Amino acid sequence: MIWFLLRLQRFSPLLLLCVVGLWSLYGCDSRTGNSPPDLPYVIYVFPSQFRNHAMGFWSQEDFREHVTFQGDPVHTLHLDRFARESVVLTSAQSNCPLSSPHRGMLMTGMYPHRSGVPLNCNSTRPVSSLLPDVETVSDVFARAGYECAYFGKYHLDFPTPNDPQHPKKYVENQQPVRDAYTPTDRRHGFRHWYSYGFSDDHKKPHYWDTLGKKHEPREWSPLHEAEQVVSFLKNRHKNRDPQKPCFIMWAMNPPHTPYNSLKDCMEEDYIHYQEYDPAELLVRPNADTTLGKASRVGYYFASVTGVDRAFGHMLEALEELGLSENTLVIFSADHGETMCSQGMVEPSNSPYTESMNVPFLVRYPGKLSPRVEHLLLSSPDIMPTLLGLAGLGELIPPTVQGRDLSLFFFDENGEVEPPSGVLYVQNVDGDKDPQGLVRDYIPLARGWKTHRYTLTLCIDRRDRSLIKSLLFDDLHDPYQQVNLSLSEHPEIVKELCRQMGQKLREIEDPWYTEKVLDGLIVYEEK
């Protein structure tokens, strides 16, 4: 190319200027895999089981007046500072608040019945595994010329006997197998890999790297992963092209269970909570402090504080490297944690706000104005919105079912029509085959959440009749302590069922295709 330009200069300087101009204009088209220089770094951080209420800034001025709940008494110094530099959502929702289904929606922009991940992945559920041929958010970023890297918990594969260190064997001995090794051909554009499927030993984590080598550090996993992310950003191992922008996904497992003792968290984080009784930490009035789980709340909050510290380590590295101004950083979670609210021991997989409502903070200096917003963001909206925020909206795959809401983030006074509600999805195992494998699933419950109301309908596994309903006025009952009767609020139920039916029809959910509760839900406009 250089030789050609020198020859061109000799014979026609004017033509040379035209060629150089065209090269600068089209030679770096993002669709060719060569990224233009102004594309931002993008870092998406999502710890597991981290509820929206567990961030200290919700109890501070400029934030507490935007919500109807009392924030948890947690220490999150880095998130508190980060929130004042970010667009902070009060109402981001994990539509199917379980690890694997949320990750399937996050990666593909599709609801669980389309992503291939309707249930948590384990070796008894071949029905649940991320589709190998689907185009994910990382596939799109890779195609746009990004260096893509994944760190931490993945939990999107049906486990198979493919242990790199022990061929034809599973990576763990327990049954069912939940952990999994993700081979290169299932990494969806992530050229750099430091991950595992599922593991809850927070101080003895393990990871497989890009080449399939297993690492077993004896270090609390968020801190170890933070150092790996920083190392990648600093390119210490010279394993990425420094001229390319990075897309990083970092999935910490804490504050996910277990949170039983100092074996699960760091002592320097636990000291903030060790002097308090459970009743002083469980400030939500719907929390049952008599549950055995209540005594462990200090360890959960300690894990929250430790995650905050690890997140801060990464933010400090961005500042040190001079990358903060051109890096889009998002902090969220896969689902929440009930932590004794509603008298529940199960931390997730419910329509309650503690389970569904997750953090969503977006910092993009100079591009987004820091503020608090009440946008009802759904899990499938995250993928297209990320691409839109990064300037890659034209590359959103046609398979995506979520909405690109990036314009809402860019312009608080824009004319973008925000979602009126979000769908709640709960699936359970279907029948098992003679080998004990789950080959299908039952769409057990569906619901609709607006800014004011939460409605959930649960059906019988066999005849699909209604067996349970929940209806809460979240405006006047923010802790969802009064379950309203459907029959006593017919107009409210009618409108919520109309909106829910419209969404179920739009995404071709199993409830729509089977016309579940069609006497109650309006699937077709009359």
N, C-alpha and C positions, 0 to 999 in steps of 0.2 A: 504494500500500500504506500509506503514512504517513497519507494522508487517511482511509482506511478505519479505521485504528486510532484516530485522533482522534475520529471519529464514534462508534466503538464505546465509547470511554472515557466519552463523554458520556451514553450510554444504559445501559451495563451494565459497570461496572468489573470484576465477577467474570468475565463472559464474555471481557473483554479479557485477563485473566490466563491463561485457558484457551487462547485463540488464540495468545498469545505463547509459552506453554509448548509447544504443539504445533509451532509454527514452529521453535523452537530444537531440538526433538527430531528432526523429520523434514525440516526445510527445508534441511539440509546433507547429505543422504544421498549417499554417495560414488558410488552408482550413477547419480545424475542428472547427474554431471559437476561438482558442487559439493563440494569436498573438505572434510571436517571439519577443524578447526584442529589436531588432535593428530596428523595423519598426518605421518610423518617425511619429510625429504628422503632420497632414495636415490641413491647414486653408485656405479656399477659400473665399475671400472677394469680393463682387461685388455690389457696389452701382448702383442705377438706373439712366440712362440718363447722364452718365459721359463720355464725349467724350475724345478721346485720346489726343487731343491738349491741354486740360485743366490741364496740369501738368507743374510746373515751370521749371523742369530740361531740357525741350526741348529748352529752351532759353539759356542754359548754355554750357560751353565748354565741350567737350567729348560727347555731345548729339546733339547739333544743326547741326553739320556737317553731321549727318546721315539722316537728313530729308530735304525735299524740302519745308516744310511749316514753318511759323513763329508760335512759341508757344504762347498760350494765356498768358496775363500778370497776372498770378495768383500766390498766395502765398500757396505753398504746401511743407512746410519745411520737413515734415516726409517722404513724397513720394520722395522728392529730395534725401534725404539720403538713403532711401530704394533702389532707382534705382541704386545707385553706388555699391550696394551689390547684384544686381540681374541680371538675363538675362532679357533684356528689348526688347520687340518686337515693331517694328514700324508699322507693317501691320496686326495685329490681326483684324479679321472682324466678325461682328455680321451678319450672313447670312440673317436672317429675323429680321430686327432691330425693334422688338417690345418686350414688357416685357414677355408675356406668351410664344410665340413661341421660343424665345431664351432660356428661362428656361427649356422648354421641351427638346431642343437639348442638353443643358448643362447636364441635369439629365440623359438622356438616350443614348446620342451619336448618335441619329437618327434624320433625317430631319423631318420637321413639319408634313408631310403627314404620317409618321410612328409613331411619338411619341404620336399622338392623340391631338396635340395642334397646329393647323394651324392658329388660330386667338387668339386675346386677350380674356381671359376667362371672361364671364359675364352670367347673368341668361337668356339671349336670345339666347345663343349659346351652346346648348347641343353637338354640333359637335366638341367643343373644350374643352377637359379636359384630363389631364394626365392619360394614361391608367393604371388601377389599377394593372394589372398583368405583367406590363413591369418590367424588372430588371434595376434599376437605379444605379447610382454611389454610392449612400448611401447604397443600398442593398448589393453591393459588399463589401464595407468597413465594414459593419456590419458583413457580413459573414466571413470576414477575422479577426474578433476579435476586431474591433475598437468600441469605444464609440462614437456614432454619434449624433451630436447636430445641430439643425437649429435655427437661430435667424433672425428675421425681415420678410421682404416681401416674400411671397411664390407665389401667383398669378398663380396657376396651376390647380385649381379645378373649375369645373362648380358649381356655388353656388346652394345649395339646402336648404330647410327649416330645418336646423339642429342646430340652436343656442343652445348651452349647457345651457344657462341661461333662454332661452325661447323656450322650445321644440316645434317643428313643425312650427317654424317661421324662416324667414331669419335673418341674423345677422345685417342687415341694412334695412331702409325703402325706400331708393331712388331706382328709376328704370332707367335703368336696375341695378340689384344688381351686384356689382363687388367684394365686400368683401366676404370672405367665411371662415368658420371654417373647418379645416382639421381634421377629426376624426383619431383615433389611427390606424385604419386599412388601412389608405391611406397615412401614413407617410413614407413609404418606408425605413425602417431601422433606422430612426431617433428616438432613444429612449428618447432623451431630446428635448423638443419643447418649443419655445418661439416665437410665430409667429402669423401672420394674413394673409389674402388673399390680400386685396388691400385697402389702405387708404392714403389720401393725406393731412391729418391734421398733419403737422410735429411736432407741439408743443403740440398736444393733441393725441398722438398715443394710440393704444390699442394692446394688445397681449393676446393670449390664451396660457397657459402653458401646460406642459406635461399632467396634469390631467384635462384639459379643463376649468380651472379657468381663468376668464378674469381679466386682469390688465390694468388700465388706468392711467398711470403716466402723470404728467403735466411737461414734460421735452422734450427738443428737441430730436427727436428719435435717431439719430446716437450716441449721448452721452449716452443716456439711454441704448441703445443696447451694446455699448462698455463696460459699467459696467457689464452687464449681461454676456458677453463673458468672461471678466476677472474673474468674480465670478465663472464661470464654470471651467476655467483653474485652478483657485486656489482651487477648490473643497470646497468652503465655506459651502455648504449645504450637503456635504458628499453624493452626489447623483450619483457619478460615481466611477468606479473601478480605483484607481490610478495606478494600475499595467498595465492597458491597454492604448494603444495610442488613441488619439482623432482624429476624423474627424469632423471639424466644417465648416459649411457654414453660412456666415453672409451676408445678403442682406439688406443693407441700402436703404431707399427710396430716400432721397435727394442725389444728386441735382435735382431729378425729380420735375416737376411742382407740386404745384405752387411755384413761386419765385417772389412774388409781393411786399413784404414788410418785415419789421422786424418780422412780425407774422410767417414768414416761415423760418427764419435763425437766427443766433445769432449775436447780435450787435458787439461783439468783433471780429467777422469775417468780418462783413460788413465795419468796419472802414478802412479796407485796400483799399476800392473801392469807398467810398462815395464822395470823392473829384473829381472824374474823370467823364468826359462826356462820353456818350455811344460810341462816335467815337474813343475815346482814349482806350477803352476796346475792342471794336470790331475791332481787327487789321487785320482780314482776308479781303482781297480786294473784296471778293464776298458777303460781308455782307451788307444788306440794312439797314442803320441806320435811315431811315425815318419810318420804321415799328414801330407800337406802342410797340411791344415786346422789341425793342431796349433799352428802358428806364429801363428795368428790368434786364439788363445783370449784374449789380453790385450785385444783390441779388442771381443770379445763381452762380457767382464766389464766393460769400460769402458762399454759401452752399458747394461748392467744397472745400474751405478752412476748413470749419467745418468738412467735411467728413475726410479730411486729419488729422485733430486734433484727431478725434475719432479713426482712424486707428493707429495713433501714440500711443494712450493710450494702445491699445492692444499690440503693439510691445514692449512697456516699460514693460508690465506685463510679456511677454515671457522672456525678459532679466532678470527681477527680479527673476523669477522662475528657471532660468538656463536652459530654454527650447529652446533658440534661435538656438543653434547649431544642434539640431536634430528635427527642425520643418521646414516643407516645407510650405512656405507662398506664396500665389498667390493673386495679386490685379488685378481686371479686372472690367467689367461692362456688363450690359445686352444689352445696345445699346448707341448710342451717342446722340447728341443734335445739331441741325442745327444752332440755335441761330441767326436767320435772314440771314444766308447764303443762297444763291440761291433765296432770296426774300421769303423764306418759313416761315410760322408761325408754321406749324406742325413740332415738334422737331425730329421725327423719321419716320420709315416706308418708307424710300426712299433709293435709291442707292447712294446718295451723300456721299462723304467721311466723312463729319461731322456726319452723321447718322450711317454709318456702322463701321467706324474705332474706336475701343475701346482700352483702356489700357490693357496690359498684361505683368505684371512684376512677375518674379518667383525668389524667394530667397531660396536657400538650401545650407547653409554654408558647405564648404568642399567638396560638391558634384558637384556644378555648378560654372563655372567660370563667374564672372560678365562681361557683354558685351552687346552690342546692336546688334540685329539681325533683318533681313528683312523677316523672315518667314511669309508666308501667312497662318495663322492659322484660321480655320473655327470653328464655334460654336460646331458642332458635334465632332471635334477633341479633345475638352477639356476633356471630360470624360475619354476616353482611355488613353490620355496623362497623366492625373492625376494619374491613376492607374499605368501606367508605371513608372512614377517618384517615386512613393511610393514603387516600387518593387513588384507590384501585377499585372504585365502585363499578367501573365498566367490566371488571373481570368476575363479578359475582356469578356463580354458576346458575343455570336455569332451574336446577333441582332444588334450590334453596326455598324453604317455606317461610322463613322469618323475614322481617323487614329491615332494610337499611335505614336506620334512624340517625345517621351521622349528621344530617342537616340540622336536626334538633339540637345536637351538641354544639355545632358551629354557630348557630344563630338562635339565641333564646327568644327573639321576637319574630322568628320566621313563621312561615305559613304551613309548616309541616303538621299534618293532622296526627296527633299522638294516639296510640291504641286506647280504646275505651275499656279494655279488660284483658285479662290473661287466662289461659286455659290451665286447669289442673288435671294431671294424668296420674292414675295409679293402676299398675298392672301387677298380676300375680301369676305364679306358675300354672300352666294348664295341665292336662293329663300327661302321664309319663308312659313311655314305651316299655316293653319287657326288660330292657336293659336299665331302666330307671332314669332315662334321659328325658328332659322336658323338650318337646318338639313344637309346642305352641304356648300361647299365654292367654290369660283371661283379662280383658279390659274392665277391671272390677269397679272403678270409680272414675267419674269425670266431674269437673267443677268449673266455676267461672268466678274470677275475682275482679272487681272494679275498685275504684278508689274508696267506695263506701261499703260495698257488700262482699261477702264471701259465701258462695253457695257450693255445696258438694252433694252429689247423689251417688250412692253406693248400691250395687245390684247383687242379686243372688247369682252364684256361679253357674247354676243350671238353667233356670227359667228366665233369667234376666229381669226379674221383677225388682222393684225398688224395695230395699230392706232398711235403709238408713239415709237420713239427710242431715246436713248441717247448714244453717243459715245464720250469719252473723252480720250485725250492723257495725262495721269496723270504725265508723266515725264516732258513734256514741258508746261503743263497747270495744275499745281497741285491744283489750286482752281476751276477747272472744269467750266471755264467761256465760252468755245467755244465748242458747240455741233457740232461735225463733221458729215457730210453727209455720210450715209451708201453707197450710190451709187458712191461716189467719193473716197472711200477707200475699194474697193472690196476684196483685198487680206487680209487686216487686219480683216475685218468682217468675211470672210470665215474661217480663222484660229480660231478666237474667237468662232464662232458658232460650229466649229468642236469640240473644247475642251469642250464647254458647253454641246453639245449633248452627248458627251461621259460620262460626269458626270451625266446628266439627265437619261441616260440609266442605268448607274451603280447603281443608287439609286432607280430606277423605279419611278421617279417623275411623277406626272400627265401629264406634258407636253410630256413626253416620251410615256406613255401608250395611250394618245390621239393623238399622233403625231402632236402636235401643231406646226404650221409654218414649216412643214417638207420640204418645198421648200427652206427654208433658213438655218435651223438647220440640221446638219448632225448627225442623230441618229445612223446610221449603217455605218460602214466603207465600202467603195466601193471596 
